[in-house]
Amino acid sequence: MGPVRLEAITWERLGELLADRLAELKPSDGGPWTRVAFDGAPAARPVDLAERVGEALRVRGRPSLVVGTEGFLRPASLRLEHGRRDVESYYGGWLDTGALWREVFGPLEPGGTGRVLPDLWDPATDRATRSTHVQLPPGGLLLLHGPLLLRHWFPFDLTVHVLLSPGALRRRTPEADHWTLPAFERYTAETDPVGTADVLVRADDPRHPAWNG
């Protein structure tokens, strides 16, 4: 594909415009809940945009739930089975996709309960979080953020990818985590998040984002 045209915008304005768009978005499966991905490497901080949009939706009277994939990682015994810096495991084996389907996406299917578990496992303590379920009412939106999201077959109604150039990604990723960078190179080659996402946000300069809205 050719180069994507991006326009400069502020984070505040971006959050407002995305909230406006999501408030009008109809779930693709005809159900009562809308599911949105905020995809990006940890250094791109997709969590910040998800939380900003969630607040803008709240002001508009629309309930939403921000969920991070870091709360659905596999236990360390499985996640780190091949070592703490195994790129293949990071790319395809860290995320407990079954738990996400069971605890997050399943309840939001048509006829579902709307009772979502916001997190399941704490990777820092390597123990279950024991969080309580959250009731997302009809008309509510799931705002799921995390890395490498678009390579899975999750039923998103809209996808946002927060992009960093390879140079910016390396600069903004802590040196201790540089071993993960090949996973994002592979993700770009295999999934093409720039071409796949509905909304693209470039955040090389964290003070001056741009987007394709």
Helices and strands as residue ranges (DSSP letters): E 7-8, H 11-24, E 34-39, G 42-44, H 46-59, E 64-68, G 69-72, H 76-79, H 87-92, H 97-100, I 101-105, G 106-108, E 115-116, E 121-122, E 127-128, E 134-135, E 141-146, G 149-151, E 158-163, H 166-172, G 175-180, H 181-191, H 193-196, E 199-202, E 210-211
